[in-house]
Amino acid sequence: MEGSRPRGRPKRTWREVVQKDCQARKLNREDAMDRSRWKKLIKDVDNQDRCELVNVSSDTGSHK
């Protein structure tokens, strides 16, 4: 064998990313197989997460 191995960890596969998303968002593999459904589900969950972050960050502001 010639050359050297690249540095760092191997890149994630599509399957690994989908599994992690399914676990985090309580979805199943069939949801991931339908692209339009998957995009809608992920977008809905991301919007909910973003709203929760805004609410938490506004609650932690300085109070007088």
Secondary structure, DSSP 4 states (H G I P E B T S, - for coil): --S-PPSSPPPPPHHHHHHHHHHHHT--HHHHHSHHHHHHHHHHHHHHHHHHHHHHHHHTS---
